[in-house]
Amino acid sequence: MTSRAHIAMFSIAAHGHVNPSLEVIRELVARGHRVTYAIPPVFAEKVAGTGAEVKPWNSTLPSPDDDPSAWGTTLLDNVEPFLDDAIQALPS
Protein backbone atom coordinates (compact mmCIF):
# COMPACT_ATOMS: atom_id res chain seq x y z
CA MET A 1 0.00 0.00 0.00
CA THR A 2 1.21 3.50 -0.83
CA SER A 3 1.91 5.78 2.11
CA ARG A 4 -0.01 8.97 2.63
CA ALA A 5 1.66 11.93 0.93
CA HIS A 6 1.51 15.59 1.87
CA ILE A 7 0.98 17.51 -1.35
CA ALA A 8 1.38 21.28 -1.56
CA MET A 9 -0.51 23.12 -4.28
CA PHE A 10 0.05 26.71 -5.32
CA SER A 11 -1.80 28.28 -8.22
CA ILE A 12 -2.23 31.57 -9.98
CA ALA A 13 -5.34 33.17 -8.53
CA ALA A 14 -7.46 33.04 -11.66
CA HIS A 15 -10.45 30.83 -12.48
CA GLY A 16 -8.67 29.35 -15.51
CA HIS A 17 -5.85 28.11 -13.28
CA VAL A 18 -7.70 27.13 -10.11
CA ASN A 19 -10.84 25.49 -11.50
CA PRO A 20 -9.05 22.83 -13.60
CA SER A 21 -7.07 21.72 -10.54
CA LEU A 22 -10.02 21.18 -8.24
CA GLU A 23 -11.05 17.70 -9.35
CA VAL A 24 -7.43 16.50 -9.15
CA ILE A 25 -7.16 17.91 -5.62
CA ARG A 26 -10.50 16.33 -4.67
CA GLU A 27 -9.29 12.95 -5.95
CA LEU A 28 -5.98 13.19 -4.08
CA VAL A 29 -7.86 13.92 -0.85
CA ALA A 30 -10.28 11.05 -1.54
CA ARG A 31 -7.30 8.73 -1.91
CA GLY A 32 -6.19 9.69 1.59
CA HIS A 33 -3.47 12.21 0.82
CA ARG A 34 -3.06 15.39 2.80
CA VAL A 35 -3.33 18.35 0.41
CA THR A 36 -2.50 21.92 1.38
CA TYR A 37 -3.53 24.55 -1.16
CA ALA A 38 -2.08 28.07 -0.92
CA ILE A 39 -4.60 30.39 -2.52
CA PRO A 40 -5.94 33.92 -2.08
CA PRO A 41 -9.11 34.19 0.05
CA VAL A 42 -11.35 34.77 -2.99
CA PHE A 43 -10.90 31.05 -3.84
CA ALA A 44 -10.76 29.67 -0.28
CA GLU A 45 -14.33 28.34 -0.15
CA LYS A 46 -14.05 26.65 -3.54
CA VAL A 47 -10.76 24.97 -2.59
CA ALA A 48 -12.01 23.98 0.88
CA GLY A 49 -14.88 22.17 -0.84
CA THR A 50 -12.36 19.66 -2.21
CA GLY A 51 -11.28 18.66 1.29
CA ALA A 52 -7.88 20.33 0.95
CA GLU A 53 -6.47 22.46 3.74
CA VAL A 54 -6.52 26.11 2.65
CA LYS A 55 -3.50 28.33 3.37
CA PRO A 56 -4.62 31.84 2.45
CA TRP A 57 -2.16 34.34 1.04
CA ASN A 58 -2.62 37.72 -0.59
CA SER A 59 -1.97 38.20 -4.27
CA THR A 60 -1.18 41.51 -5.94
CA LEU A 61 -2.49 40.23 -9.29
CA PRO A 62 -5.80 41.59 -10.57
CA SER A 63 -8.64 39.65 -8.98
CA PRO A 64 -11.09 37.53 -10.97
CA ASP A 65 -13.66 40.29 -10.52
CA ASP A 66 -11.44 43.07 -11.88
CA ASP A 67 -11.94 44.49 -15.34
CA PRO A 68 -9.74 42.57 -17.86
CA SER A 69 -8.02 45.86 -18.71
CA ALA A 70 -6.34 45.65 -15.27
CA TRP A 71 -3.93 43.17 -16.88
CA GLY A 72 -2.66 45.76 -19.37
CA THR A 73 -2.41 45.49 -23.12
CA THR A 74 1.10 44.24 -23.94
CA LEU A 75 2.91 40.98 -23.16
CA LEU A 76 5.23 42.79 -20.75
CA ASP A 77 2.17 44.22 -18.99
CA ASN A 78 1.15 40.61 -18.35
CA VAL A 79 4.58 39.36 -17.20
CA GLU A 80 5.69 42.00 -14.71
CA PRO A 81 2.69 41.57 -12.38
CA PHE A 82 3.60 37.89 -11.93
CA LEU A 83 7.16 38.78 -10.92
CA ASP A 84 5.91 41.44 -8.51
CA ASP A 85 3.40 38.98 -7.05
CA ALA A 86 6.06 36.30 -6.56
CA ILE A 87 8.44 38.75 -4.88
CA GLN A 88 5.81 40.03 -2.45
CA ALA A 89 4.87 36.46 -1.49
CA LEU A 90 8.39 35.69 -0.28
CA PRO A 91 9.14 36.01 3.41
CA SER A 92 10.62 39.38 4.33
ZAVO-902811 format. One record per residue (C-alpha): residue number from 1; residue in three letters; x, y, z. Coordinates in pm, whole numbers. Layout:
+-----+------+--------+--------+--------+
: seq : type :   east :  north :     up :
+-----+------+--------+--------+--------+
: NUM :  ALA :      X :      Y :      Z :
...
+-----+------+--------+--------+--------+
END
This chain:
+-----+------+--------+--------+--------+
: seq : type :   east :  north :     up :
+-----+------+--------+--------+--------+
:   1 :  MET :      0 :      0 :      0 :
:   2 :  THR :    121 :    350 :    -83 :
:   3 :  SER :    191 :    578 :    211 :
:   4 :  ARG :     -1 :    897 :    263 :
:   5 :  ALA :    166 :   1193 :     93 :
:   6 :  HIS :    151 :   1559 :    187 :
:   7 :  ILE :     98 :   1751 :   -135 :
:   8 :  ALA :    138 :   2128 :   -156 :
:   9 :  MET :    -51 :   2312 :   -428 :
:  10 :  PHE :      5 :   2671 :   -532 :
:  11 :  SER :   -180 :   2828 :   -822 :
:  12 :  ILE :   -223 :   3157 :   -998 :
:  13 :  ALA :   -534 :   3317 :   -853 :
:  14 :  ALA :   -746 :   3304 :  -1166 :
:  15 :  HIS :  -1045 :   3083 :  -1248 :
:  16 :  GLY :   -867 :   2935 :  -1551 :
:  17 :  HIS :   -585 :   2811 :  -1328 :
:  18 :  VAL :   -770 :   2713 :  -1011 :
:  19 :  ASN :  -1084 :   2549 :  -1150 :
:  20 :  PRO :   -905 :   2283 :  -1360 :
:  21 :  SER :   -707 :   2172 :  -1054 :
:  22 :  LEU :  -1002 :   2118 :   -824 :
:  23 :  GLU :  -1105 :   1770 :   -935 :
:  24 :  VAL :   -743 :   1650 :   -915 :
:  25 :  ILE :   -716 :   1791 :   -562 :
:  26 :  ARG :  -1050 :   1633 :   -467 :
:  27 :  GLU :   -929 :   1295 :   -595 :
:  28 :  LEU :   -598 :   1319 :   -408 :
:  29 :  VAL :   -786 :   1392 :    -85 :
:  30 :  ALA :  -1028 :   1105 :   -154 :
:  31 :  ARG :   -730 :    873 :   -191 :
:  32 :  GLY :   -619 :    969 :    159 :
:  33 :  HIS :   -347 :   1221 :     82 :
:  34 :  ARG :   -306 :   1539 :    280 :
:  35 :  VAL :   -333 :   1835 :     41 :
:  36 :  THR :   -250 :   2192 :    138 :
:  37 :  TYR :   -353 :   2455 :   -116 :
:  38 :  ALA :   -208 :   2807 :    -92 :
:  39 :  ILE :   -460 :   3039 :   -252 :
:  40 :  PRO :   -594 :   3392 :   -208 :
:  41 :  PRO :   -911 :   3419 :      5 :
:  42 :  VAL :  -1135 :   3477 :   -299 :
:  43 :  PHE :  -1090 :   3105 :   -384 :
:  44 :  ALA :  -1076 :   2967 :    -28 :
:  45 :  GLU :  -1433 :   2834 :    -15 :
:  46 :  LYS :  -1405 :   2665 :   -354 :
:  47 :  VAL :  -1076 :   2497 :   -259 :
:  48 :  ALA :  -1201 :   2398 :     88 :
:  49 :  GLY :  -1488 :   2217 :    -84 :
:  50 :  THR :  -1236 :   1966 :   -221 :
:  51 :  GLY :  -1128 :   1866 :    129 :
:  52 :  ALA :   -788 :   2033 :     95 :
:  53 :  GLU :   -647 :   2246 :    374 :
:  54 :  VAL :   -652 :   2611 :    265 :
:  55 :  LYS :   -350 :   2833 :    337 :
:  56 :  PRO :   -462 :   3184 :    245 :
:  57 :  TRP :   -216 :   3434 :    104 :
:  58 :  ASN :   -262 :   3772 :    -59 :
:  59 :  SER :   -197 :   3820 :   -427 :
:  60 :  THR :   -118 :   4151 :   -594 :
:  61 :  LEU :   -249 :   4023 :   -929 :
:  62 :  PRO :   -580 :   4159 :  -1057 :
:  63 :  SER :   -864 :   3965 :   -898 :
:  64 :  PRO :  -1109 :   3753 :  -1097 :
:  65 :  ASP :  -1366 :   4029 :  -1052 :
:  66 :  ASP :  -1144 :   4307 :  -1188 :
:  67 :  ASP :  -1194 :   4449 :  -1534 :
:  68 :  PRO :   -974 :   4257 :  -1786 :
:  69 :  SER :   -802 :   4586 :  -1871 :
:  70 :  ALA :   -634 :   4565 :  -1527 :
:  71 :  TRP :   -393 :   4317 :  -1688 :
:  72 :  GLY :   -266 :   4576 :  -1937 :
:  73 :  THR :   -241 :   4549 :  -2312 :
:  74 :  THR :    110 :   4424 :  -2394 :
:  75 :  LEU :    291 :   4098 :  -2316 :
:  76 :  LEU :    523 :   4279 :  -2075 :
:  77 :  ASP :    217 :   4422 :  -1899 :
:  78 :  ASN :    115 :   4061 :  -1835 :
:  79 :  VAL :    458 :   3936 :  -1720 :
:  80 :  GLU :    569 :   4200 :  -1471 :
:  81 :  PRO :    269 :   4157 :  -1238 :
:  82 :  PHE :    360 :   3789 :  -1193 :
:  83 :  LEU :    716 :   3878 :  -1092 :
:  84 :  ASP :    591 :   4144 :   -851 :
:  85 :  ASP :    340 :   3898 :   -705 :
:  86 :  ALA :    606 :   3630 :   -656 :
:  87 :  ILE :    844 :   3875 :   -488 :
:  88 :  GLN :    581 :   4003 :   -245 :
:  89 :  ALA :    487 :   3646 :   -149 :
:  90 :  LEU :    839 :   3569 :    -28 :
:  91 :  PRO :    914 :   3601 :    341 :
:  92 :  SER :   1062 :   3938 :    433 :
+-----+------+--------+--------+--------+
END
